[in-house]
Amino acid sequence: EDIIKVILDNLILNSVQQNSEKTTLKIEIKIEVNSEGKLEIVYKDFGKGLDKKYLENPEKILEVHETSRDDGHGLGMWIINNSILMCSGEVKNIIGTDGFEIFFTLGRGV
């Protein structure tokens, strides 16, 4: 429960910071249990998406100190990824066009 909160808090904070010029920002979170008993989580914001330097290799945002913001520290997505891995999960997909979307799993399964 605490790990899920850390992951979602960091994702939401990143969305808000990356889209600070927007007056409204829509975010969707979908959580399902798959046939293996793992949580499948899709997080999507409808903001500006990833910086163009990450579009060809969006997984690069998961590396420590990787940021596109002048005032960013590059730890948020690294913390998210480590939290996912700590829960026997994995990042399945990251899409940075038409907003930002990340699909990942959590849990050991059945």
N, C-alpha and C positions, 0 to 999 in steps of 0.2 A: 504494500500500500504506500509506504514512504517513498519507495523508488519510483513508482508511477507518478507520484506528486512531483518529485524532483524533475523527472523527464518532461512532464506536461508544463510545469512552471517555467523551465528553461525554454521550451518551444514557444510558449506564449510570449515570454519576455523578448525572445529574438524577433518574433513577428512584430511586436509593438515597436521595438527599436529600429528594425529595418524599414518600417513604414511610418515613421514619426510624422511625416508630412501629411498623412491621410487623417481626415477628421473621423472616419469610421473604417473599421476593419472587420471583415467577416472571417470567422474561424470555424472549421468543422472538425470534429473528432469522432471517429467511428471505432468501436471496440467490439470484437467478436471472439468467441472461442472456436478454434478450428477443430478438426476431427482428431488431432493429436493431443488436444487439451491445452494447447498454447493459446495465449492471447494474441490476436492479430490487431494491430492498432494502425489506423490511417489518420494522420494529422495533416490538415490542409488549411492554409490561409489564402485569401484572395487578394494579396498585396502585389508588390512589384516583382517578386520572385528573386532568384539568385543573381548575384553580380555576374556579368558576362564572363569573367575569368573562371567561373566554376561550371559553366553550362556543359562543356565537353567532359568534365570529370567531377560531377557533383559530390562524390564521396570524399573529395579533398576537404570539404568543410568539416569533416569529422576529425581532422588532424589537430593536434594541440597548437595553440597560438595562431590558427588560421582565421583570418577575419578580412572583411572588405570595408569595415567602418574605421575611420580615423581614431575614434574614441573606444574602439572595441579591444577586448583582450584575447579573444579567440579561445575561450575556455568553455563556453556554453554548449556548443555542439559536441565537443570532446567529452564533456561530462555526460551528456545524453548518451553518446555511443558507449562509453565505459559502463554506464548504468545498465544499458541494454545487455551488454556482454556479461555483466555480473549476474544477471537474471537468466542466463542461458538462452538469451535471445539473439537476434541479429537484424541488422538493417537490410531490408530486402530491396528497397528502391527509393531513390530521391529524384524528384522532378522539380526543376527550378524555373519553368516557363509558365506563364499564366498563373502566377502566385507561387507558393512553395508547398510541396507535398513530400512527406516522408512516410514510408510504410515499413513497419518493423514488427517483430514478434517478441514475446516475453514468456518465460516459463519453461519448465522442463518437459511438459507434455505427459502423456500417459505411458 
